[in-house]
Amino acid sequence: MQALRQDNGGYLIQRLPAAAASSTSAAAAPEAVLPAVTVTAEGGLLEELAATYAGGQVARGGRLGVLGNASMLDAPFSQVSYTAQLAEDQQARTIGDVVSNDPSVRVIVPPGFPYENMMIRGFAIDSADVSLNGLYGVLPPQQIPVEMYERIEVLKGPNALVNGMSPTGSVGGGINVVPKRAADAPLTRLGLSYESDAQFGLRADIGRRFGTNNAWGVRVNGLHSNGDSSLDGRRQREQMASIALDYRGEKLSLSLDVFHTGQDMRGGSGLFARFAGDVLTAPDAKTNLLPGAYSRFRDNGLVLRGEYEISDNAATYASLGRRQNRRSGHLGFGPVADAGGNFTDAARSVSGYENTVSADAGLHGKFATGTVKHQWTFGVARLYSEGGTAVGFGDEFSSNIYSPGPALIPDAPARPPRDTASTLSSVVLADTLSMLGQRLRLTIGARSQRVQTDNYSYDEAGQRSTQDSYDEKAVTPMAGLVFKPLPQLALYANYIEGLSKGDTVTDETAANYRAVFAPYKTRQYEVGGKWDLGQITQTLSFYQITQPTLLRNPATSIYKDDGRQRNRGVEWNTFGQLQPGLRLLGGLAYTQAKLLKTEDGLYDGHTAFGVPRWRFVLGGEWDSHWLPGLTLNARLERTGRLFLSEENRLTLPAWQRWDIGARYESRIGGKRTVVRAGVQNVFNKNYWGSAYFSGMAALGAPRTVNLSVTTDF
């Protein structure tokens, strides 16, 4: 007999082929043919990774925050979990490079900008809202390198019950990363990389396990790169070092992740622009609008996590994380250009810091009531952050977006005192009920969230006073349903909410001046289906998300949170392999983002800015038969036209981009060696890639060449 692991964590018991039977078995009496029996192991460790799907680019499941790990067919949400193998093969630098494989996810800032803001289902998500193993506030708030992560998971739609309110209140979806752990097989992988124009890098990935039953593990990742970037005259240096320690016992598991990241950009920044009249033709994508601009970031963080199996039916877990962030340099710059591209504006520089402490703890387990099985969880979470920001303004200068001249870049101000502190705390209870032989699963739950913030000001003597405070609560329910009419076909539906901090009325002429609003609830209704064909999976989702905003009633001068933006969409995703050696990854997203209720009805019925109606992404890989070890790949990304502001007067035209690449795997001196080459934006098209803020366009990426070689020693 043999046991084959299944998607749901169980095992399929079946007979071995006759050729594999032992001589003893052969001499025994003839065996009766037994029916297949599936043994399911429920409630596994929260950090246990789902197996990779056919093709190795995505996983068969992912983490659903407090609900733990779930296979893709058991999750009542639209989720995709990208693997470290995909990131390596695509020579991805940041998380944004990886999640852009999903048609519902877009990076909305230009290359060369130090932060990596994104959009999911038509709503912005800040890079500070990315979680590590479900824990917020412990990752760098700017670009996040991918080297230390085994999974990069995208959960589309609001997810307050699953993950709690994010630090900046993103509601369109969530991104979670899972750190690498040492495997049983020793690993020593070194790599060299090149990115145009002349940026060279060195990478290391080392893993070992030791002790009885390989219980102890250590994984070390390192990165250092430096040189000229794709923007004219701009240099970039990156550093990353991480150590992951873990212990896996019979009932106890522990892990410790410690990391440092450093990023220095000198000589320029990504290009943003506003327009005095019509939208201008996009300049050369290598244009550096701010020669002399710089930015510097340093982050140190650690996360300690443990889980203990109290019994076969219950376990407890806890995490504690801490991060220190220091930043200085150029702040975003979006000048207003006239018909000829000329502008006069002033640059800004910033200095700031942020310290965070994040923790969660809880219990999860299982029990049965008759034929109904329950998987329950109870958890608490708390994120405290404090920091300060100071902004320095430079003198005005004149330039042109097509032919930039010298820019006046102010020095960064001195490190500021603390000017803000916030605490996000919550309690959550949820239960997943399995019925009809686990063909029907119902998940219900609620999270009580408290949001506390204090903003401070200082007088000329340096004495601090509290400028304003916020302390409000909200309860967010969730219900999710999965039905499997066939073992490999899942139909699902969900209702779930997202949270963002409510406003305080600061308009002194308002009738409810100083009124404080509870956290805003963004509501989602979604239905969909997932069809696992064994080697390739198709998913289809239909959703509606409604987000409230603060509006002033001109007749009564009263502010209320009854403004509305409604996003409706359809998503098709595909991943896996059509046949051995031919892999596909991507999909199509249709998004209708409408403003339903706006100030004085001025923009009622308009399309929300920055949200394209259509986006298509499809990548393919083909393993050559005539030269074993050679793989060719290509990806097409097409983004439809989008409005630049709520007025819907200016539009950024649709654009498409081709990326191509190849890799060759062989053994050199007995060592596995992989050489990779890629070209992004093959035809070197110049285009406006997205709208960052209302009225502000972000330039797309130039043609960029990437080369790398890795060897396993």
C-alpha positions as semicolon CSV with decimal commas, in nm:
position;residue;x (nm);y (nm);z (nm)
1;M;0,000;0,000;0,000
2;Q;0,105;0,364;-0,044
3;A;-0,020;0,698;0,092
4;L;-0,054;0,992;-0,148
5;R;-0,093;1,341;0,000
6;Q;-0,404;1,527;-0,115
7;D;-0,488;1,899;-0,146
8;N;-0,694;1,899;0,175
9;G;-0,406;1,776;0,388
10;G;-0,537;1,419;0,389
11;Y;-0,392;1,104;0,234
12;L;-0,523;0,867;-0,031
13;I;-0,442;0,503;0,054
14;Q;-0,406;0,278;-0,250
15;R;-0,230;-0,037;-0,362
16;L;0,126;-0,025;-0,487
17;P;0,182;-0,126;-0,848
18;A;0,264;-0,494;-0,887
19;A;0,622;-0,417;-0,985
20;A;0,677;-0,249;-0,650
21;A;0,549;-0,538;-0,439
22;S;0,801;-0,720;-0,226
23;S;0,886;-1,086;-0,270
24;T;0,715;-1,157;0,060
25;S;0,397;-0,995;-0,063
26;A;0,419;-1,188;-0,386
27;A;0,426;-1,515;-0,196
28;A;0,124;-1,426;0,009
29;A;-0,233;-1,502;-0,076
30;P;-0,390;-1,294;-0,352
31;E;-0,501;-0,953;-0,226
32;A;-0,857;-0,835;-0,237
33;V;-0,905;-0,511;-0,431
34;L;-0,979;-0,245;-0,174
35;P;-1,159;0,082;-0,245
36;A;-0,958;0,402;-0,206
37;V;-0,975;0,549;0,144
38;T;-0,902;0,916;0,216
39;V;-0,758;0,995;0,559
40;T;-0,779;1,365;0,644
41;A;-0,545;1,533;0,891
42;E;-0,721;1,851;1,002
43;G;-0,593;2,146;1,200
44;G;-0,227;2,125;1,103
45;L;0,039;2,376;1,201
46;L;-0,034;2,730;1,090
47;E;0,311;2,767;0,933
48;E;0,292;2,443;0,735
49;L;0,324;2,526;0,365
50;A;0,081;2,399;0,104
51;A;0,237;2,192;-0,170
52;T;0,320;2,356;-0,500
53;Y;0,079;2,315;-0,789
54;A;0,169;2,166;-1,126
55;G;0,432;2,385;-1,290
56;G;0,573;2,509;-0,958
57;Q;0,469;2,874;-1,003
58;V;0,187;2,882;-0,747
59;A;0,091;2,678;-0,442
60;R;-0,216;2,462;-0,386
61;G;-0,328;2,687;-0,102
62;G;-0,225;2,965;0,128
63;R;-0,267;3,134;0,464
64;L;-0,602;3,295;0,546
65;G;-0,486;3,499;0,842
66;V;-0,646;3,386;1,167
67;L;-0,824;3,103;0,981
68;G;-0,489;2,935;0,915
69;N;-0,385;2,753;0,602
70;A;-0,645;2,636;0,351
71;S;-0,628;2,464;0,016
72;M;-0,744;2,668;-0,281
73;L;-1,063;2,461;-0,318
74;D;-1,154;2,498;0,052
75;A;-1,107;2,876;0,071
76;P;-1,425;3,088;0,032
77;F;-1,216;3,368;-0,121
78;S;-1,017;3,447;-0,432
79;Q;-0,654;3,389;-0,339
80;V;-0,329;3,302;-0,516
81;S;0,001;3,206;-0,354
82;Y;0,310;3,266;-0,568
83;T;0,623;3,060;-0,502
84;A;0,986;3,155;-0,453
85;Q;1,061;2,954;-0,766
86;L;0,843;3,189;-0,972
87;A;1,014;3,496;-0,825
88;E;1,356;3,351;-0,901
89;D;1,270;3,246;-1,257
90;Q;1,119;3,588;-1,335
91;Q;1,418;3,761;-1,173
92;A;1,176;3,961;-0,959
93;R;1,332;4,229;-0,736
94;T;1,034;4,328;-0,525
95;I;0,697;4,197;-0,413
96;G;0,529;4,423;-0,668
97;D;0,710;4,244;-0,949
98;V;0,558;3,914;-0,835
99;V;0,199;4,013;-0,760
100;S;0,171;4,193;-1,097
101;N;0,119;3,846;-1,245
102;D;-0,241;3,878;-1,122
103;P;-0,466;4,090;-1,349
104;S;-0,643;4,243;-1,047
105;V;-0,319;4,374;-0,894
106;R;-0,121;4,672;-1,028
107;V;0,181;4,872;-0,917
108;I;0,079;5,239;-0,945
109;V;0,414;5,416;-0,901
110;P;0,692;5,457;-1,158
111;P;1,018;5,262;-1,151
112;G;1,277;5,445;-0,947
113;F;1,030;5,561;-0,684
114;P;1,138;5,437;-0,339
115;Y;0,793;5,319;-0,232
116;E;0,582;5,049;-0,397
117;N;0,215;5,141;-0,381
118;M;-0,026;4,902;-0,548
119;M;-0,393;4,861;-0,633
120;I;-0,613;4,553;-0,582
121;R;-0,964;4,540;-0,725
122;G;-0,950;4,914;-0,789
123;F;-0,852;5,021;-0,436
124;A;-0,505;5,137;-0,331
125;I;-0,289;4,928;-0,100
126;D;0,013;5,079;0,067
127;S;0,337;4,880;0,085
128;A;0,318;4,929;0,464
129;D;0,010;4,702;0,464
130;V;0,196;4,384;0,363
131;S;0,196;4,126;0,643
132;L;0,446;3,855;0,741
133;N;0,276;3,531;0,842
134;G;-0,036;3,739;0,908
135;L;0,146;3,989;1,133
136;Y;0,121;4,356;1,032
137;G;0,378;4,628;1,090
138;V;0,699;4,423;1,080
139;L;0,807;4,468;0,715
140;P;0,976;4,766;0,548
141;P;0,717;5,025;0,438
142;Q;0,898;5,086;0,108
143;Q;1,006;4,841;-0,162
144;I;1,029;4,489;-0,016
145;P;1,292;4,255;-0,166
146;V;1,178;3,899;-0,235
147;E;1,489;3,697;-0,146
148;M;1,382;3,587;0,204
149;Y;1,028;3,471;0,118
150;E;0,900;3,127;0,020
151;R;0,548;3,244;-0,064
152;I;0,394;3,575;-0,169
153;E;0,019;3,548;-0,122
154;V;-0,256;3,773;-0,259
155;L;-0,600;3,766;-0,096
156;K;-0,837;3,971;-0,309
157;G;-1,111;4,174;-0,145
158;P;-1,162;4,325;0,205
159;N;-1,036;4,099;0,483
160;A;-1,085;4,263;0,824
161;L;-1,196;3,939;0,989
162;V;-0,911;3,738;0,838
163;N;-0,622;3,976;0,907
164;G;-0,761;4,265;1,109
165;M;-0,743;4,628;1,001
166;S;-0,421;4,704;0,816
167;P;-0,194;4,991;0,933
168;T;-0,313;5,236;0,665
169;G;-0,660;5,090;0,615
170;S;-0,628;4,925;0,273
171;V;-0,956;4,757;0,174
172;G;-0,915;4,616;-0,179
173;G;-0,717;4,312;-0,070
174;G;-0,419;4,192;0,127
175;I;-0,067;4,068;0,057
176;N;0,106;3,826;0,294
177;V;0,459;3,686;0,274
178;V;0,584;3,360;0,422
179;P;0,955;3,343;0,515
180;K;1,181;3,069;0,388
181;R;1,267;2,777;0,615
182;A;1,554;2,531;0,594
183;A;1,459;2,215;0,404
184;D;1,581;1,867;0,494
185;A;1,825;1,875;0,202
186;P;2,124;2,107;0,260
187;L;2,132;2,416;0,038
188;T;2,417;2,649;-0,055
189;R;2,314;2,870;-0,348
190;L;2,514;3,168;-0,470
191;G;2,413;3,402;-0,749
192;L;2,533;3,694;-0,956
193;S;2,296;3,937;-1,127
194;Y;2,295;4,229;-1,368
195;E;2,025;4,487;-1,440
196;S;2,055;4,757;-1,701
197;D;2,208;5,004;-1,725
198;A;2,492;4,880;-1,499
199;Q;2,364;4,743;-1,169
200;F;2,542;4,433;-1,040
201;G;2,436;4,213;-0,752
202;L;2,544;3,922;-0,536
203;R;2,296;3,686;-0,366
204;A;2,330;3,399;-0,121
205;D;2,077;3,144;0,005
206;I;2,203;2,889;0,260
207;G;1,999;2,636;0,455
208;R;2,083;2,355;0,697
209;R;1,895;2,128;0,936
210;F;2,048;1,945;1,229
211;G;1,968;1,767;1,553
212;T;1,750;1,466;1,616
213;N;1,506;1,416;1,327
214;N;1,642;1,739;1,176
215;A;1,438;1,927;1,433
216;W;1,649;2,245;1,416
217;G;1,693;2,456;1,105
218;V;1,868;2,772;0,993
219;R;1,815;2,962;0,665
220;V;2,032;3,259;0,570
221;N;1,960;3,494;0,280
222;G;2,173;3,785;0,169
223;L;2,166;4,045;-0,108
224;H;2,398;4,326;-0,212
225;S;2,358;4,520;-0,536
226;N;2,493;4,851;-0,659
227;G;2,522;5,050;-0,979
228;D;2,343;5,255;-1,244
229;S;1,970;5,196;-1,278
230;S;1,752;5,220;-1,589
231;L;1,681;5,590;-1,523
232;D;1,940;5,827;-1,670
233;G;2,199;5,933;-1,413
234;R;2,046;5,745;-1,121
235;R;2,232;5,495;-0,901
236;Q;2,083;5,249;-0,656
237;R;2,230;5,035;-0,379
238;E;2,038;4,762;-0,198
239;Q;2,132;4,546;0,098
240;M;1,936;4,270;0,266
241;A;2,036;4,011;0,524
242;S;1,805;3,768;0,701
243;I;1,840;3,474;0,936
244;A;1,552;3,232;0,993
245;L;1,579;2,984;1,280
246;D;1,315;2,721;1,342
247;Y;1,244;2,421;1,560
248;R;0,988;2,156;1,471
249;G;0,908;1,913;1,748
250;E;0,634;1,658;1,789
251;K;0,399;1,911;1,951
252;L;0,597;2,236;1,963
253;S;0,715;2,452;1,675
254;L;0,918;2,772;1,710
255;S;1,063;3,019;1,463
256;L;1,265;3,337;1,474
257;D;1,311;3,567;1,174
258;V;1,563;3,851;1,194
259;F;1,630;4,083;0,902
260;H;1,798;4,405;0,793
261;T;1,727;4,597;0,473
262;G;1,897;4,906;0,336
263;Q;1,815;5,105;0,025
264;D;1,998;5,405;-0,116
265;M;1,887;5,586;-0,432
266;R;2,098;5,872;-0,561
267;G;2,078;6,095;-0,863
268;G;1,706;6,082;-0,943
269;S;1,358;5,944;-0,884
270;G;1,060;5,809;-1,077
271;L;0,860;6,053;-1,290
272;F;0,517;6,184;-1,190
273;A;0,338;6,465;-1,373
274;R;0,017;6,665;-1,371
275;F;-0,121;6,850;-1,674
276;A;-0,239;7,208;-1,714
277;G;-0,439;7,106;-2,022
278;D;-0,468;6,779;-2,208
279;V;-0,267;6,471;-2,125
280;L;0,075;6,500;-2,286
281;T;0,257;6,230;-2,477
282;A;0,463;6,022;-2,239
283;P;0,834;6,118;-2,237
284;D;1,117;5,869;-2,277
285;A;1,074;5,616;-1,997
286;K;1,439;5,665;-1,893
287;T;1,377;6,035;-1,825
288;N;1,508;6,154;-1,490
289;L;1,308;6,457;-1,385
290;L;1,501;6,519;-1,063
291;P;1,876;6,472;-1,109
292;G;2,031;6,506;-0,767
293;A;1,735;6,362;-0,575
294;Y;1,817;6,094;-0,322
295;S;1,654;5,869;-0,063
296;R;1,789;5,650;0,216
297;F;1,603;5,379;0,411
298;R;1,713;5,147;0,688
299;D;1,494;4,879;0,846
300;N;1,565;4,626;1,119
301;G;1,306;4,373;1,223
302;L;1,243;4,046;1,399
303;V;0,950;3,811;1,447
304;L;0,929;3,534;1,708
305;R;0,655;3,277;1,665
306;G;0,550;2,961;1,845
307;E;0,275;2,704;1,827
308;Y;0,198;2,420;2,066
309;E;-0,043;2,131;2,011
310;I;-0,229;2,098;2,340
311;S;-0,405;1,783;2,223
312;D;-0,512;1,613;1,904
313;N;-0,801;1,859;1,890
314;A;-0,654;2,192;2,001
315;A;-0,344;2,408;1,966
316;T;-0,229;2,749;2,077
317;Y;-0,007;3,002;1,900
318;A;0,158;3,339;1,962
319;S;0,374;3,584;1,765
320;L;0,575;3,890;1,861
321;G;0,739;4,124;1,611
322;R;0,933;4,448;1,620
323;R;1,062;4,687;1,353
324;Q;1,269;5,006;1,341
325;N;1,254;5,224;1,031
326;R;1,471;5,527;0,950
327;R;1,420;5,726;0,631
328;S;1,539;6,047;0,469
329;G;1,557;6,206;0,127
330;H;1,331;6,300;-0,160
331;L;0,953;6,303;-0,125
332;G;0,709;6,257;-0,416
333;F;0,715;6,528;-0,684
334;G;0,438;6,585;-0,939
335;P;0,473;6,918;-1,123
336;V;0,201;7,068;-1,343
337;A;0,327;7,068;-1,703
338;D;0,196;7,300;-1,975
339;A;0,134;7,201;-2,338
340;G;0,508;7,206;-2,409
341;G;0,602;7,007;-2,101
342;N;0,737;7,312;-1,914
343;F;0,682;7,353;-1,542
344;T;0,791;7,553;-1,239
345;D;0,775;7,382;-0,905
346;A;0,965;7,309;-0,583
347;A;1,096;6,975;-0,461
348;R;1,054;6,846;-0,107
349;S;1,266;6,629;0,118
350;V;1,167;6,431;0,423
351;S;1,319;6,287;0,735
352;G;1,138;6,042;0,956
353;Y;1,131;5,733;1,168
354;E;0,885;5,467;1,281
355;N;0,903;5,207;1,556
356;T;0,647;4,927;1,574
357;V;0,562;4,638;1,806
358;S;0,316;4,381;1,675
359;A;0,174;4,071;1,844
360;D;-0,099;3,814;1,808
361;A;-0,204;3,504;2,000
362;G;-0,486;3,257;1,996
363;L;-0,631;2,910;2,010
364;H;-0,759;2,690;1,731
365;G;-0,905;2,343;1,733
366;K;-1,173;2,104;1,613
367;F;-1,474;1,914;1,742
368;A;-1,785;1,751;1,601
369;T;-2,157;1,789;1,665
370;G;-2,310;1,482;1,511
371;T;-2,214;1,470;1,144
372;V;-2,101;1,833;1,142
373;K;-1,731;1,899;1,196
374;H;-1,608;2,229;1,338
375;Q;-1,270;2,402;1,302
376;W;-1,275;2,699;1,535
377;T;-1,033;2,978;1,615
378;F;-1,010;3,250;1,876
379;G;-0,747;3,520;1,853
380;V;-0,628;3,856;1,973
381;A;-0,396;4,100;1,795
382;R;-0,227;4,430;1,874
383;L;-0,009;4,664;1,668
384;Y;0,151;4,970;1,826
385;S;0,343;5,220;1,615
386;E;0,496;5,558;1,681
387;G;0,697;5,790;1,465
388;G;0,775;6,134;1,340
389;T;0,804;6,306;1,003
390;A;0,957;6,638;0,905
391;V;0,934;6,791;0,557
392;G;1,177;7,039;0,403
393;F;1,077;7,258;0,107
394;G;1,320;7,367;-0,160
395;D;1,327;7,673;-0,385
396;E;1,128;7,679;-0,706
397;F;1,302;7,585;-1,030
398;S;1,191;7,557;-1,392
399;S;1,237;7,254;-1,612
400;N;1,072;7,039;-1,878
401;I;0,945;6,679;-1,861
402;Y;1,096;6,602;-2,204
403;S;1,431;6,771;-2,149
404;P;1,493;6,807;-1,774
405;G;1,744;7,059;-1,649
406;P;1,912;7,089;-1,309
407;A;1,679;7,050;-1,009
408;L;1,704;7,223;-0,673
409;I;1,688;6,946;-0,414
410;P;1,662;7,060;-0,050
411;D;1,858;6,887;0,222
412;A;1,663;6,652;0,444
413;P;1,556;6,816;0,772
414;A;1,685;6,698;1,107
415;R;1,525;6,391;1,259
416;P;1,189;6,499;1,400
417;P;1,039;6,427;1,740
418;R;0,746;6,192;1,776
419;D;0,435;6,340;1,620
420;T;0,204;6,039;1,596
421;A;0,124;5,716;1,781
422;S;-0,139;5,456;1,704
423;T;-0,266;5,126;1,841
424;L;-0,474;4,874;1,647
425;S;-0,615;4,601;1,872
426;S;-0,876;4,335;1,803
427;V;-1,044;4,016;1,918
428;V;-1,173;3,757;1,669
429;L;-1,380;3,440;1,687
430;A;-1,456;3,220;1,386
431;D;-1,577;2,868;1,309
432;T;-1,573;2,658;0,990
433;L;-1,846;2,394;0,974
434;S;-1,792;2,097;0,740
435;M;-2,088;1,890;0,627
436;L;-2,185;1,630;0,364
437;G;-1,849;1,457;0,382
438;Q;-1,670;1,796;0,369
439;R;-1,838;1,884;0,039
440;L;-2,008;2,178;0,211
441;R;-1,811;2,421;0,427
442;L;-1,953;2,726;0,604
443;T;-1,723;2,978;0,774
444;I;-1,872;3,239;1,005
445;G;-1,708;3,481;1,245
446;A;-1,665;3,834;1,369
447;R;-1,381;4,061;1,475
448;S;-1,405;4,349;1,719
449;Q;-1,152;4,615;1,618
450;R;-1,037;4,916;1,819
451;V;-0,847;5,203;1,656
452;Q;-0,656;5,453;1,872
453;T;-0,440;5,737;1,740
454;D;-0,277;6,044;1,894
455;N;-0,122;6,328;1,696
456;Y;0,113;6,571;1,868
457;S;0,233;6,925;1,809
458;Y;0,518;7,125;1,962
459;D;0,547;7,488;2,063
460;E;0,855;7,705;2,009
461;A;1,001;7,585;2,341
462;G;0,973;7,225;2,227
463;Q;0,691;7,138;2,465
464;R;0,463;6,866;2,331
465;S;0,087;6,879;2,342
466;T;-0,179;6,646;2,205
467;Q;-0,326;6,802;1,895
468;D;-0,604;6,548;1,845
469;S;-0,693;6,195;1,950
470;Y;-0,904;5,919;1,802
471;D;-1,047;5,616;1,984
472;E;-1,324;5,426;1,811
473;K;-1,441;5,066;1,769
474;A;-1,614;4,858;1,505
475;V;-1,732;4,497;1,469
476;T;-1,686;4,331;1,133
477;P;-1,867;4,003;1,057
478;M;-1,788;3,755;0,783
479;A;-1,963;3,459;0,622
480;G;-1,814;3,230;0,360
481;L;-1,958;2,924;0,187
482;V;-1,789;2,654;-0,024
483;F;-1,977;2,374;-0,201
484;K;-1,808;2,099;-0,401
485;P;-2,048;1,930;-0,642
486;L;-1,742;1,742;-0,769
487;P;-1,415;1,668;-0,584
488;Q;-1,219;1,907;-0,807
489;L;-1,487;2,175;-0,853
490;A;-1,561;2,431;-0,580
491;L;-1,833;2,697;-0,585
492;Y;-1,797;2,968;-0,323
493;A;-1,957;3,286;-0,190
494;N;-1,863;3,534;0,079
495;Y;-1,968;3,847;0,259
496;I;-1,681;4,025;0,432
497;E;-1,588;4,376;0,540
498;G;-1,279;4,593;0,538
499;L;-1,193;4,869;0,785
500;S;-1,026;5,207;0,756
501;K;-0,993;5,481;1,014
502;G;-1,289;5,718;1,034
503;D;-1,245;6,091;0,986
504;T;-1,263;6,377;1,233
505;V;-1,444;6,687;1,106
506;T;-1,190;6,970;1,097
507;D;-1,404;7,221;0,905
508;E;-1,468;7,496;1,160
509;T;-1,777;7,612;0,968
510;A;-1,942;7,269;0,996
511;A;-2,242;7,221;1,222
512;N;-2,076;6,907;1,359
513;Y;-1,722;7,048;1,388
514;R;-1,488;6,805;1,570
515;A;-1,730;6,514;1,518
516;V;-1,547;6,179;1,515
517;F;-1,660;5,893;1,294
518;A;-1,623;5,524;1,372
519;P;-1,398;5,321;1,139
520;Y;-1,543;5,309;0,790
521;K;-1,676;4,971;0,680
522;T;-1,614;4,865;0,323
523;R;-1,847;4,579;0,229
524;Q;-1,791;4,301;-0,024
525;Y;-2,025;4,044;-0,177
526;E;-1,856;3,781;-0,392
527;V;-1,941;3,456;-0,570
528;G;-1,717;3,237;-0,782
529;G;-1,590;2,899;-0,883
530;K;-1,260;2,709;-0,893
531;W;-1,197;2,413;-1,120
532;D;-0,885;2,205;-1,066
533;L;-0,828;1,996;-1,378
534;G;-0,530;1,822;-1,220
535;Q;-0,256;2,000;-1,411
536;I;-0,421;2,338;-1,469
537;T;-0,676;2,537;-1,267
538;Q;-0,936;2,789;-1,380
539;T;-1,104;3,034;-1,141
540;L;-1,387;3,280;-1,201
541;S;-1,500;3,549;-0,954
542;F;-1,780;3,807;-0,947
543;Y;-1,771;4,073;-0,676
544;Q;-1,912;4,403;-0,555
545;I;-1,724;4,626;-0,309
546;T;-1,877;4,944;-0,164
547;Q;-1,661;5,194;0,023
548;P;-1,797;5,490;0,227
549;T;-1,643;5,838;0,227
550;L;-1,704;6,159;0,423
551;L;-1,934;6,418;0,263
552;R;-2,062;6,763;0,360
553;N;-2,431;6,840;0,319
554;P;-2,437;7,197;0,177
555;A;-2,790;7,262;0,310
556;T;-2,719;7,166;0,672
557;S;-2,337;7,202;0,687
558;I;-2,328;6,859;0,849
559;Y;-2,068;6,599;0,753
560;K;-2,174;6,235;0,722
561;D;-2,001;5,919;0,608
562;D;-2,256;5,852;0,335
563;G;-2,037;5,909;0,030
564;R;-2,004;5,594;-0,181
565;Q;-1,767;5,432;-0,429
566;R;-1,882;5,100;-0,572
567;N;-1,649;4,865;-0,757
568;R;-1,800;4,573;-0,945
569;G;-1,581;4,324;-1,122
570;V;-1,526;3,991;-1,291
571;E;-1,195;3,804;-1,268
572;W;-1,065;3,503;-1,455
573;N;-0,741;3,344;-1,343
574;T;-0,548;3,047;-1,475
575;F;-0,233;2,869;-1,361
576;G;-0,061;2,535;-1,406
577;Q;0,057;2,348;-1,712
578;L;-0,137;2,264;-2,027
579;Q;0,096;1,972;-2,083
580;P;0,436;1,872;-1,945
581;G;0,679;2,152;-2,023
582;L;0,415;2,415;-2,114
583;R;0,302;2,642;-1,828
584;L;0,054;2,930;-1,814
585;L;-0,002;3,201;-1,552
586;G;-0,229;3,504;-1,563
587;G;-0,584;3,608;-1,635
588;L;-0,830;3,884;-1,719
589;A;-0,993;4,141;-1,489
590;Y;-1,293;4,361;-1,566
591;T;-1,355;4,639;-1,311
592;Q;-1,636;4,893;-1,308
593;A;-1,549;5,153;-1,044
594;K;-1,833;5,404;-0,996
595;L;-1,870;5,708;-0,772
596;L;-2,230;5,682;-0,648
597;K;-2,252;5,972;-0,403
598;T;-2,015;6,268;-0,410
599;E;-1,996;6,625;-0,277
600;D;-2,299;6,818;-0,411
601;G;-2,353;6,529;-0,655
602;L;-2,080;6,681;-0,870
603;Y;-1,925;6,352;-0,978
604;D;-2,217;6,114;-0,921
605;G;-2,203;5,838;-1,183
606;H;-1,841;5,913;-1,277
607;T;-1,571;5,648;-1,290
608;A;-1,322;5,644;-1,003
609;F;-0,980;5,769;-1,107
610;G;-0,692;5,533;-1,174
611;V;-0,902;5,219;-1,232
612;P;-0,884;5,066;-1,582
613;R;-1,197;4,889;-1,705
614;W;-0,989;4,601;-1,845
615;R;-0,655;4,444;-1,756
616;F;-0,507;4,132;-1,913
617;V;-0,191;3,950;-1,806
618;L;-0,079;3,617;-1,946
619;G;0,262;3,457;-1,924
620;G;0,382;3,131;-2,069
621;E;0,686;2,906;-2,030
622;W;0,799;2,635;-2,271
623;D;1,065;2,374;-2,199
624;S;1,262;2,307;-2,514
625;H;1,272;1,948;-2,644
626;W;1,561;2,006;-2,881
627;L;1,789;2,141;-2,606
628;P;1,715;1,985;-2,267
629;G;1,748;2,237;-1,984
630;L;1,644;2,537;-2,197
631;T;1,319;2,719;-2,111
632;L;1,175;3,010;-2,309
633;N;0,915;3,247;-2,164
634;A;0,704;3,546;-2,263
635;R;0,442;3,761;-2,098
636;L;0,188;4,008;-2,235
637;E;0,043;4,275;-2,010
638;R;-0,234;4,502;-2,139
639;T;-0,402;4,772;-1,931
640;G;-0,705;4,959;-2,057
641;R;-0,749;5,335;-2,059
642;L;-0,823;5,502;-1,725
643;F;-0,941;5,837;-1,599
644;L;-0,683;6,061;-1,437
645;S;-0,924;6,228;-1,193
646;E;-1,282;6,217;-1,067
647;E;-1,376;6,482;-1,325
648;N;-1,336;6,217;-1,597
649;R;-1,205;6,485;-1,834
650;L;-0,853;6,350;-1,883
651;T;-0,773;5,990;-1,970
652;L;-0,448;5,799;-1,986
653;P;-0,448;5,582;-2,299
654;A;-0,445;5,204;-2,292
655;W;-0,104;5,039;-2,316
656;Q;0,048;4,698;-2,358
657;R;0,393;4,559;-2,290
658;W;0,578;4,245;-2,391
659;D;0,837;4,081;-2,166
660;I;1,049;3,789;-2,284
661;G;1,314;3,569;-2,129
662;A;1,500;3,242;-2,123
663;R;1,683;3,022;-1,876
664;Y;1,919;2,731;-1,914
665;E;1,982;2,474;-1,643
666;S;2,282;2,244;-1,655
667;R;2,554;2,095;-1,436
668;I;2,893;2,263;-1,442
669;G;3,164;2,084;-1,249
670;G;2,892;1,863;-1,105
671;K;2,703;2,165;-0,963
672;R;2,350;2,264;-1,063
673;T;2,377;2,595;-1,245
674;V;2,097;2,809;-1,388
675;V;2,153;3,102;-1,624
676;R;1,860;3,341;-1,672
677;A;1,804;3,631;-1,911
678;G;1,505;3,861;-1,943
679;V;1,394;4,176;-2,120
680;Q;1,110;4,386;-1,982
681;N;0,927;4,614;-2,227
682;V;1,091;4,452;-2,529
683;F;0,973;4,715;-2,777
684;N;1,079;5,003;-2,547
685;K;0,739;5,171;-2,551
686;N;0,690;5,496;-2,362
687;Y;0,359;5,516;-2,178
688;W;0,180;5,655;-1,875
689;G;0,142;5,347;-1,659
690;S;-0,106;5,458;-1,392
691;A;-0,260;5,736;-1,188
692;Y;-0,105;5,770;-0,843
693;F;-0,309;6,049;-0,683
694;S;-0,605;6,220;-0,844
695;G;-0,468;6,413;-1,141
696;M;-0,114;6,272;-1,113
697;A;0,019;6,036;-1,382
698;A;0,306;5,792;-1,327
699;L;0,545;5,704;-1,609
700;G;0,579;5,340;-1,714
701;A;0,891;5,125;-1,706
702;P;1,163;5,155;-1,973
703;R;1,317;4,860;-2,152
704;T;1,519;4,678;-1,888
705;V;1,758;4,387;-1,933
706;N;1,815;4,135;-1,651
707;L;2,080;3,864;-1,638
708;S;2,164;3,623;-1,358
709;V;2,347;3,301;-1,283
710;T;2,299;3,083;-0,974
711;T;2,494;2,776;-0,867
712;D;2,418;2,521;-0,596
713;F;2,735;2,414;-0,419
